[in-house]
Amino acid sequence: MANWTHLSVKGAITKIKDEEIVLPVIQRRLVWSEDKMELLFDSLLKGNSFGSVICIEEEKDTRPLFAYRAFTRDGNHVASHEVDALSKTQWFIIDGQQRLQSFYIGLTGMLNGKRLYFDLFSDPDIEYDFRFAVKEAELPQTNKERTSENMVSVCLWYPVDALFQRLSATTKARQVSKEVIQKLEIEDNVQIDVIETNVQDFFDAVFADESVGISKVSINKSKDVLENRQRIVELFRRLNDGGTKLSSYDLVASMFKGFDYNMERFLDNVVSEHSDIGIDQDVLIKLLLILNDKPSKEMADLTAEDAEFATSNYTRIQAALKALKKFLYASANYYWFASAKNRSAIPLYFLTYHIFHSATLTDKLEEMFEHFDTNDKSCQDMAVWLRLSLLNRVFSRGCGWIPYKTGIKKIHAVMQDSKGKSFPKDRLFKVYENHPLRFVSTVNENNLSEFDLEYVFYLIYNGLPTIRSEDIDHIHPRSLLLNAGFDEGVINHIVNYQLLDSGTNRGKKNGKELTDWINSGVDASNRQGYLIRHLIPQDPSLWRTRNFVQFCEERAKMLVDKLNTLL
């Protein structure tokens, strides 16, 4: 059952400031952009409906269902906390956070270091213009869209928080208008009328109109706490059908936090420490389900036990992820996942799974991969599995299965059966072959072009981070090869590709015959290093365009040798 109350925006802001209106831990962070906040204020002054707010009312001296946090005034996240008994009656916002948060920031705070400004020369027939800016000088000084007869084309930006504070103190729009007019020495009658109109409209919308409708959902405290939490989380999930939608993983995070407020700290800490390898909230939640042997569990079926698994294994999960990073460094794969590109998280799930379930003591997890090159066969097998899987694109779309459904399910079945044992590299390869996927376990001169080109580059350049920003260059220039009658398929082949910085590729080397480039464009003191780095044959005769076929044959052997040393 619910009952309604109505507040002015000013009344809601006062309650937020006094923490009579708060956010339960199940709520996500602020996600609205500056543009959406600016449009909300325009809608407010136009009198447009911006939707109702829904809350649960928790009474003074009672233990609330959820841990909670205050609203933010600067856009930064505020940590939730748990109390045994409330010192005052509080409303826990279930729906409407983004709107209330926007009003609170716009009227009393800042976002991304920017204040909200109101153009007091706005034309209400077009829009009430609000903009976030670090300082007024950044804002446009004219508005060409104003075509009404009694409107002015210049802008007059005024800080919204200052306007709000002054109107709060005086409660008189006309007085504040006169103060602004006198301070800015405005004498034009049209401009004076516009300022007075806009300040009055602002006052009416924020102070006078009770435009914030709040529905208070009652809770039967005689019921089990967990049952009540599940009910509210389900309400939260259903309300997500409107407004700014949460992703499925945002909803899972909210459910987890509803079961155990410590999940907020868990998610925040783990993501902040491991975001460098692409572990965000969504990846972490999927990882938790996989570690708990529930890779296919539906969101609606999550229970308190699922959250408890995460928080009770916090130290072990952290240790496993730290060991994962050691492995990625040791196997020269760290920068593949630390690149700015979105990499598939599937291999990270199952490498972490093996680590998490392979040792009985946390300190042993911390010590894993200290002697990667000599002592640990399981680590070697993990590296070969990872490299061949990435080379064969088995985690990519169009590889022959749906990686995030079929792939995860089949890989997990093998991993679960191998807990506490050596890493099951060969069994996983059998999964690929039996599905069947296009999977090649041996690299040779004939199949070089079948592998993931970007990962081939990554391996042959020893996993260096700089390759992400370099150009793919034709070692023998394409233009010369075309003139010599060579086929595009041979020209545009991995054996004729290298990575170069864009300045060199598009400038000094551009169009030069390879022999001229190596002899005159590459410094003599660095020539040998250049040839070794790019796996270019040492025989100078192969640097000539006429010997391109022999060059390709020799370089193919060099590429194959390089890759096979890693496999």
TORLUM-127827 format. One record per residue (C-alpha): x, z, y; residue number from 0. Coordinates in nm, 2 decimals. Layout:
! TORLUM-127827
      c1      c3      c2    n
       X       Z       Y  NUM
...
! end
This chain:
! TORLUM-127827
      c1      c3      c2    n
    0.00    0.00    0.00    0
    0.12   -0.08    0.35    1
    0.03    0.01    0.71    2
    0.11   -0.16    1.03    3
    0.26   -0.06    1.36    4
    0.37   -0.27    1.66    5
    0.67   -0.21    1.89    6
    0.82   -0.38    2.19    7
    1.16   -0.53    2.13    8
    1.29   -0.25    2.36    9
    1.12    0.01    2.14   10
    1.27   -0.14    1.82   11
    1.62   -0.14    1.99   12
    1.58    0.22    2.08   13
    1.49    0.31    1.72   14
    1.79    0.11    1.59   15
    2.02    0.28    1.83   16
    1.89    0.62    1.72   17
    1.92    0.52    1.35   18
    1.55    0.56    1.30   19
    1.56    0.20    1.18   20
    1.84    0.14    0.93   21
    1.94   -0.11    0.66   22
    1.93   -0.02    0.29   23
    2.24   -0.10    0.09   24
    2.06   -0.39   -0.09   25
    2.06   -0.59    0.24   26
    2.33   -0.85    0.28   27
    2.55   -0.88    0.59   28
    2.46   -1.06    0.91   29
    2.45   -1.43    0.84   30
    2.27   -1.58    1.14   31
    2.47   -1.81    1.36   32
    2.50   -1.79    1.73   33
    2.26   -2.09    1.76   34
    1.99   -1.92    1.56   35
    2.02   -1.60    1.77   36
    2.00   -1.80    2.10   37
    1.69   -1.98    1.98   38
    1.53   -1.65    1.88   39
    1.55   -1.53    2.24   40
    1.40   -1.86    2.36   41
    1.11   -1.81    2.11   42
    1.07   -1.45    2.23   43
    1.03   -1.54    2.59   44
    0.79   -1.83    2.51   45
    0.57   -1.59    2.32   46
    0.61   -1.77    1.99   47
    0.57   -1.57    1.67   48
    0.89   -1.49    1.50   49
    0.75   -1.32    1.19   50
    0.68   -0.97    1.08   51
    0.92   -0.70    0.98   52
    0.88   -0.51    0.65   53
    1.03   -0.17    0.58   54
    0.99    0.13    0.36   55
    0.94    0.46    0.54   56
    1.15    0.75    0.41   57
    1.04    1.09    0.54   58
    1.26    1.36    0.69   59
    1.41    1.61    0.44   60
    1.37    1.37    0.14   61
    1.63    1.19   -0.05   62
    1.60    0.82    0.02   63
    1.58    0.56   -0.26   64
    1.89    0.38   -0.13   65
    2.22    0.44    0.05   66
    2.20    0.29    0.39   67
    2.39    0.18    0.70   68
    2.34    0.14    1.07   69
    2.29   -0.19    1.24   70
    2.61   -0.35    1.38   71
    2.66   -0.41    1.75   72
    2.95   -0.65    1.71   73
    2.88   -0.85    1.39   74
    3.13   -0.65    1.18   75
    3.01   -0.50    0.86   76
    2.91   -0.13    0.86   77
    2.97    0.05    0.53   78
    2.67    0.22    0.36   79
    2.66    0.59    0.29   80
    2.45    0.81    0.07   81
    2.27    1.13    0.17   82
    2.09    1.40   -0.02   83
    1.83    1.46    0.25   84
    1.74    1.27    0.57   85
    1.76    1.45    0.90   86
    1.48    1.24    1.04   87
    1.22    1.00    0.92   88
    1.37    0.65    0.89   89
    1.25    0.30    0.83   90
    1.46    0.10    0.58   91
    1.43   -0.27    0.67   92
    1.35   -0.49    0.36   93
    1.27   -0.81    0.55   94
    1.36   -0.90    0.91   95
    1.71   -0.78    0.93   96
    1.85   -1.09    1.08   97
    1.59   -1.10    1.37   98
    1.63   -0.73    1.45   99
    2.01   -0.76    1.42  100
    2.00   -1.05    1.66  101
    1.80   -0.86    1.92  102
    2.03   -0.56    1.89  103
    2.35   -0.76    1.93  104
    2.21   -0.98    2.21  105
    2.08   -0.70    2.42  106
    2.34   -0.43    2.36  107
    2.65   -0.58    2.20  108
    2.87   -0.88    2.12  109
    2.91   -1.14    1.85  110
    3.26   -1.28    1.76  111
    3.38   -1.12    2.08  112
    3.12   -1.31    2.29  113
    2.84   -1.17    2.51  114
    2.50   -1.33    2.53  115
    2.42   -1.49    2.87  116
    2.08   -1.60    3.01  117
    2.06   -1.88    3.25  118
    1.83   -1.74    3.52  119
    1.77   -2.10    3.65  120
    1.62   -2.20    3.31  121
    1.31   -2.42    3.32  122
    1.05   -2.24    3.10  123
    0.87   -2.58    3.05  124
    1.19   -2.70    2.86  125
    1.36   -2.38    2.73  126
    1.49   -2.04    2.82  127
    1.86   -2.11    2.79  128
    2.07   -1.84    2.62  129
    2.43   -1.89    2.52  130
    2.70   -1.68    2.36  131
    3.04   -1.69    2.54  132
    3.36   -1.49    2.59  133
    3.32   -1.53    2.97  134
    3.09   -1.70    3.21  135
    3.34   -1.97    3.31  136
    3.31   -2.12    2.95  137
    2.94   -2.20    3.00  138
    2.81   -2.53    3.14  139
    2.75   -2.52    3.52  140
    2.48   -2.79    3.52  141
    2.18   -2.89    3.31  142
    2.08   -3.25    3.34  143
    1.77   -3.20    3.12  144
    1.59   -3.03    3.41  145
    1.35   -3.28    3.56  146
    1.07   -3.07    3.69  147
    1.01   -3.10    4.06  148
    1.07   -2.73    4.13  149
    1.37   -2.68    3.90  150
    1.74   -2.68    4.00  151
    2.00   -2.86    3.80  152
    2.27   -2.60    3.84  153
    2.30   -2.30    3.60  154
    2.31   -1.93    3.68  155
    2.44   -1.74    3.38  156
    2.38   -1.37    3.37  157
    2.49   -1.12    3.10  158
    2.19   -1.02    2.89  159
    2.32   -0.68    2.81  160
    2.36   -0.61    3.19  161
    2.01   -0.74    3.26  162
    1.87   -0.52    2.97  163
    2.05   -0.21    3.09  164
    1.93   -0.25    3.45  165
    1.57   -0.32    3.35  166
    1.58   -0.02    3.12  167
    1.68    0.20    3.41  168
    1.43    0.07    3.66  169
    1.15   -0.07    3.45  170
    1.08   -0.29    3.75  171
    1.14   -0.66    3.71  172
    1.09   -0.74    4.09  173
    1.35   -0.48    4.19  174
    1.61   -0.62    3.95  175
    1.54   -0.98    4.07  176
    1.60   -0.87    4.43  177
    1.92   -0.71    4.33  178
    2.05   -1.02    4.16  179
    1.94   -1.24    4.45  180
    2.11   -1.02    4.71  181
    2.43   -0.98    4.50  182
    2.47   -1.35    4.46  183
    2.35   -1.43    4.82  184
    2.09   -1.68    4.71  185
    1.88   -1.81    5.00  186
    1.71   -2.12    4.86  187
    1.34   -2.04    4.81  188
    1.31   -2.26    4.49  189
    1.60   -2.08    4.33  190
    1.46   -1.74    4.43  191
    1.13   -1.82    4.27  192
    1.29   -1.94    3.95  193
    1.50   -1.62    3.92  194
    1.20   -1.40    3.98  195
    0.99   -1.58    3.73  196
    1.26   -1.57    3.46  197
    1.35   -1.20    3.51  198
    0.98   -1.12    3.49  199
    0.94   -1.33    3.18  200
    1.24   -1.15    3.02  201
    1.09   -0.81    3.11  202
    0.75   -0.89    2.97  203
    0.89   -1.02    2.65  204
    1.14   -0.74    2.58  205
    0.98   -0.44    2.74  206
    0.60   -0.49    2.78  207
    0.48   -0.70    2.48  208
    0.45   -0.53    2.15  209
    0.57   -0.84    1.96  210
    0.75   -0.67    1.67  211
    0.50   -0.62    1.40  212
    0.62   -0.38    1.13  213
    0.46   -0.33    0.79  214
    0.55    0.00    0.63  215
    0.55   -0.01    0.25  216
    0.47    0.33    0.09  217
    0.66    0.47   -0.20  218
    0.51    0.69   -0.47  219
    0.79    0.95   -0.50  220
    0.63    1.10   -0.81  221
    0.76    0.79   -1.00  222
    1.10    0.75   -1.15  223
    1.37    0.68   -0.90  224
    1.50    0.38   -1.09  225
    1.15    0.24   -1.13  226
    1.10    0.26   -0.75  227
    1.43    0.10   -0.68  228
    1.35   -0.19   -0.91  229
    1.01   -0.23   -0.74  230
    1.17   -0.25   -0.40  231
    1.44   -0.49   -0.51  232
    1.18   -0.71   -0.66  233
    0.99   -0.70   -0.33  234
    1.31   -0.79   -0.16  235
    1.36   -1.08   -0.40  236
    1.01   -1.22   -0.34  237
    1.04   -1.19    0.03  238
    1.35   -1.41    0.01  239
    1.12   -1.70   -0.04  240
    1.08   -1.71    0.33  241
    1.32   -1.67    0.62  242
    1.70   -1.73    0.57  243
    1.73   -1.76    0.19  244
    1.98   -1.57   -0.01  245
    2.18   -1.75   -0.28  246
    2.10   -1.64   -0.63  247
    2.43   -1.44   -0.63  248
    2.34   -1.27   -0.30  249
    2.02   -1.16   -0.47  250
    2.22   -1.03   -0.77  251
    2.45   -0.85   -0.54  252
    2.15   -0.68   -0.38  253
    2.01   -0.58   -0.71  254
    2.35   -0.44   -0.82  255
    2.37   -0.24   -0.50  256
    2.02   -0.12   -0.55  257
    2.11    0.02   -0.88  258
    2.43    0.18   -0.76  259
    2.54    0.19   -0.40  260
    2.90    0.20   -0.51  261
    2.87   -0.16   -0.59  262
    2.89   -0.24   -0.22  263
    3.24   -0.09   -0.20  264
    3.33   -0.25   -0.53  265
    3.23   -0.60   -0.43  266
    3.39   -0.57   -0.08  267
    3.72   -0.43   -0.20  268
    3.77   -0.67   -0.49  269
    3.68   -0.98   -0.29  270
    3.91   -0.87    0.00  271
    4.21   -0.82   -0.23  272
    4.16   -1.14   -0.44  273
    4.00   -1.39   -0.20  274
    4.34   -1.57   -0.18  275
    4.28   -1.72   -0.53  276
    3.92   -1.81   -0.46  277
    3.74   -1.50   -0.58  278
    3.44   -1.45   -0.36  279
    3.12   -1.25   -0.42  280
    2.96   -1.52   -0.64  281
    3.27   -1.56   -0.86  282
    3.31   -1.19   -0.90  283
    2.95   -1.13   -1.00  284
    2.97   -1.41   -1.26  285
    3.30   -1.26   -1.38  286
    3.14   -0.92   -1.42  287
    2.88   -1.06   -1.65  288
    3.13   -1.25   -1.86  289
    3.36   -0.94   -1.89  290
    3.05   -0.75   -2.01  291
    2.98   -1.03   -2.27  292
    2.66   -1.14   -2.09  293
    2.76   -1.48   -1.95  294
    2.41   -1.63   -1.99  295
    2.21   -1.33   -1.86  296
    1.93   -1.42   -1.62  297
    1.92   -1.25   -1.28  298
    1.58   -1.11   -1.34  299
    1.71   -0.93   -1.65  300
    1.98   -0.73   -1.48  301
    1.97   -0.36   -1.53  302
    2.13   -0.05   -1.40  303
    2.37   -0.06   -1.70  304
    2.51   -0.39   -1.57  305
    2.60   -0.23   -1.24  306
    2.73    0.08   -1.42  307
    2.97   -0.14   -1.62  308
    3.13   -0.27   -1.30  309
    3.17    0.06   -1.13  310
    3.29    0.25   -1.43  311
    3.55   -0.02   -1.51  312
    3.66   -0.06   -1.14  313
    4.02    0.04   -1.20  314
    4.05   -0.17   -1.51  315
    3.90   -0.48   -1.35  316
    4.13   -0.44   -1.05  317
    4.43   -0.41   -1.29  318
    4.32   -0.72   -1.48  319
    4.29   -0.92   -1.16  320
    4.63   -0.81   -1.04  321
    4.78   -0.91   -1.38  322
    4.60   -1.24   -1.35  323
    4.78   -1.30   -1.02  324
    5.11   -1.22   -1.19  325
    5.03   -1.47   -1.46  326
    4.94   -1.74   -1.20  327
    5.27   -1.68   -1.02  328
    5.47   -1.68   -1.34  329
    5.31   -2.00   -1.47  330
    5.34   -2.17   -1.12  331
    4.96   -2.20   -1.09  332
    4.90   -1.96   -0.80  333
    4.90   -2.22   -0.53  334
    4.66   -2.44   -0.72  335
    4.39   -2.17   -0.69  336
    4.51   -2.05   -0.35  337
    4.47   -2.39   -0.19  338
    4.20   -2.44    0.07  339
    4.00   -2.66   -0.18  340
    3.73   -2.52   -0.40  341
    3.87   -2.49   -0.75  342
    3.66   -2.42   -1.05  343
    3.66   -2.05   -1.13  344
    3.60   -2.10   -1.50  345
    3.97   -2.07   -1.61  346
    4.00   -1.76   -1.40  347
    3.70   -1.60   -1.58  348
    3.85   -1.64   -1.92  349
    4.22   -1.56   -1.83  350
    4.09   -1.24   -1.68  351
    3.87   -1.18   -1.98  352
    4.17   -1.20   -2.22  353
    4.37   -0.97   -2.00  354
    4.08   -0.72   -1.96  355
    4.02   -0.69   -2.33  356
    4.37   -0.72   -2.45  357
    4.53   -0.38   -2.37  358
    4.39   -0.03   -2.42  359
    4.57    0.13   -2.12  360
    4.56    0.03   -1.76  361
    4.93    0.07   -1.71  362
    4.99   -0.19   -1.98  363
    4.77   -0.43   -1.79  364
    4.98   -0.37   -1.49  365
    5.30   -0.45   -1.69  366
    5.18   -0.78   -1.83  367
    5.38   -1.10   -1.75  368
    5.69   -0.91   -1.64  369
    5.88   -1.11   -1.90  370
    5.67   -1.42   -1.91  371
    5.94   -1.67   -2.00  372
    6.09   -1.50   -2.30  373
    5.88   -1.23   -2.46  374
    5.50   -1.30   -2.46  375
    5.37   -1.59   -2.68  376
    5.01   -1.51   -2.57  377
    5.11   -1.57   -2.20  378
    5.28   -1.90   -2.30  379
    4.96   -2.01   -2.48  380
    4.75   -1.91   -2.17  381
    4.98   -2.13   -1.96  382
    4.95   -2.43   -2.19  383
    4.58   -2.39   -2.22  384
    4.54   -2.37   -1.84  385
    4.76   -2.67   -1.78  386
    4.61   -2.90   -2.04  387
    4.26   -2.80   -1.94  388
    4.32   -2.88   -1.58  389
    4.50   -3.20   -1.66  390
    4.20   -3.31   -1.87  391
    3.95   -3.21   -1.60  392
    3.75   -3.01   -1.86  393
    3.61   -2.78   -1.58  394
    3.50   -3.07   -1.36  395
    3.16   -3.25   -1.33  396
    3.13   -3.55   -1.55  397
    3.38   -3.43   -1.80  398
    3.14   -3.46   -2.09  399
    2.95   -3.13   -2.07  400
    2.80   -2.90   -1.80  401
    3.10   -2.67   -1.73  402
    2.91   -2.38   -1.58  403
    2.65   -2.38   -1.86  404
    2.76   -2.54   -2.19  405
    3.13   -2.49   -2.11  406
    3.12   -2.12   -2.03  407
    2.89   -2.05   -2.33  408
    3.12   -2.22   -2.58  409
    3.45   -2.09   -2.43  410
    3.30   -1.73   -2.42  411
    3.20   -1.74   -2.78  412
    3.57   -1.81   -2.88  413
    3.71   -1.55   -2.64  414
    3.46   -1.28   -2.75  415
    3.57   -1.34   -3.11  416
    3.94   -1.30   -3.01  417
    3.93   -0.97   -2.82  418
    4.25   -0.78   -2.87  419
    4.42   -1.07   -3.04  420
    4.65   -1.35   -2.92  421
    4.51   -1.59   -2.67  422
    4.31   -1.85   -2.88  423
    4.46   -2.16   -2.73  424
    4.42   -2.39   -3.03  425
    4.06   -2.27   -3.10  426
    3.97   -2.35   -2.75  427
    4.12   -2.70   -2.78  428
    3.91   -2.74   -3.09  429
    3.60   -2.66   -2.88  430
    3.69   -2.95   -2.65  431
    3.75   -3.19   -2.93  432
    3.44   -3.10   -3.13  433
    3.20   -3.11   -2.83  434
    3.34   -3.38   -2.79  435
    3.51   -3.40   -2.45  436
    3.77   -3.66   -2.34  437
    4.07   -3.44   -2.42  438
    4.43   -3.54   -2.48  439
    4.67   -3.28   -2.59  440
    4.99   -3.49   -2.58  441
    5.12   -3.67   -2.27  442
    5.29   -4.01   -2.32  443
    5.36   -4.32   -2.12  444
    5.03   -4.48   -2.22  445
    4.79   -4.21   -2.10  446
    4.95   -4.09   -1.78  447
    4.67   -4.24   -1.57  448
    4.40   -4.06   -1.77  449
    4.49   -3.71   -1.62  450
    4.38   -3.54   -1.30  451
    4.61   -3.70   -1.04  452
    4.61   -3.41   -0.81  453
    4.71   -3.16   -1.08  454
    4.98   -3.41   -1.21  455
    5.13   -3.40   -0.86  456
    5.10   -3.02   -0.86  457
    5.30   -2.99   -1.18  458
    5.57   -3.25   -1.11  459
    5.63   -3.08   -0.77  460
    5.66   -2.74   -0.94  461
    5.35   -2.59   -0.79  462
    5.47   -2.59   -0.43  463
    5.21   -2.51   -0.17  464
    5.32   -2.78    0.06  465
    5.18   -3.06   -0.15  466
    4.83   -2.99   -0.02  467
    4.91   -3.14    0.32  468
    5.12   -3.44    0.21  469
    5.03   -3.81    0.17  470
    5.02   -4.00   -0.15  471
    5.28   -4.27   -0.09  472
    5.36   -4.59   -0.29  473
    5.73   -4.55   -0.38  474
    5.77   -4.93   -0.39  475
    5.56   -5.04   -0.09  476
    5.22   -5.19   -0.17  477
    5.26   -5.47    0.08  478
    5.59   -5.59   -0.08  479
    5.45   -5.57   -0.43  480
    5.14   -5.77   -0.34  481
    5.35   -6.04   -0.18  482
    5.56   -6.05   -0.50  483
    5.25   -6.11   -0.71  484
    5.21   -5.77   -0.88  485
    4.86   -5.66   -0.99  486
    4.68   -5.38   -0.80  487
    4.64   -5.18   -1.12  488
    5.01   -5.16   -1.16  489
    5.08   -5.10   -0.79  490
    4.82   -4.82   -0.77  491
    4.94   -4.62   -1.07  492
    5.09   -4.27   -1.09  493
    5.43   -4.41   -1.18  494
    5.45   -4.56   -0.83  495
    5.32   -4.26   -0.65  496
    5.50   -3.98   -0.47  497
    5.41   -3.72   -0.21  498
    5.56   -3.75    0.14  499
    5.48   -3.58    0.47  500
    5.25   -3.81    0.68  501
    5.51   -3.87    0.95  502
    5.76   -4.01    0.71  503
    5.51   -4.20    0.51  504
    5.34   -4.37    0.80  505
    5.65   -4.40    1.02  506
    6.01   -4.43    0.90  507
    5.94   -4.54    0.54  508
    5.63   -4.75    0.60  509
    5.68   -5.10    0.44  510
    6.05   -5.07    0.37  511
    6.19   -5.19    0.04  512
    6.28   -4.89   -0.17  513
    6.65   -4.97   -0.18  514
    6.66   -4.99    0.20  515
    6.47   -4.67    0.24  516
    6.69   -4.47    0.00  517
    7.02   -4.61    0.14  518
    6.94   -4.59    0.51  519
    6.63   -4.38    0.55  520
    6.73   -4.08    0.33  521
    7.03   -3.88    0.45  522
    7.33   -3.92    0.22  523
    7.37   -3.54    0.18  524
    7.01   -3.51    0.07  525
    6.99   -3.83   -0.14  526
    7.04   -3.68   -0.48  527
    6.80   -3.40   -0.41  528
    6.54   -3.66   -0.29  529
    6.57   -3.86   -0.61  530
    6.54   -3.54   -0.83  531
    6.24   -3.40   -0.63  532
    6.04   -3.72   -0.66  533
    6.16   -3.81   -1.01  534
    6.29   -4.15   -0.90  535
    6.53   -4.33   -1.14  536
    6.89   -4.30   -1.05  537
    6.97   -4.66   -1.13  538
    6.99   -4.84   -0.78  539
    6.90   -5.17   -0.94  540
    6.55   -5.03   -1.01  541
    6.50   -4.97   -0.64  542
    6.46   -5.34   -0.58  543
    6.11   -5.49   -0.57  544
    6.20   -5.76   -0.82  545
    6.27   -5.49   -1.08  546
    5.95   -5.31   -1.03  547
    5.84   -5.34   -1.40  548
    6.16   -5.18   -1.52  549
    6.12   -4.91   -1.25  550
    5.78   -4.82   -1.38  551
    5.89   -4.80   -1.74  552
    6.18   -4.56   -1.65  553
    5.98   -4.35   -1.42  554
    5.70   -4.31   -1.67  555
    5.95   -4.16   -1.91  556
    6.07   -3.92   -1.64  557
    5.71   -3.81   -1.56  558
    5.63   -3.76   -1.93  559
    5.94   -3.56   -1.99  560
    5.86   -3.34   -1.69  561
    5.50   -3.27   -1.80  562
    5.59   -3.21   -2.16  563
    5.85   -2.94   -2.07  564
    5.55   -2.75   -1.92  565
    5.33   -2.81   -2.22  566
! end
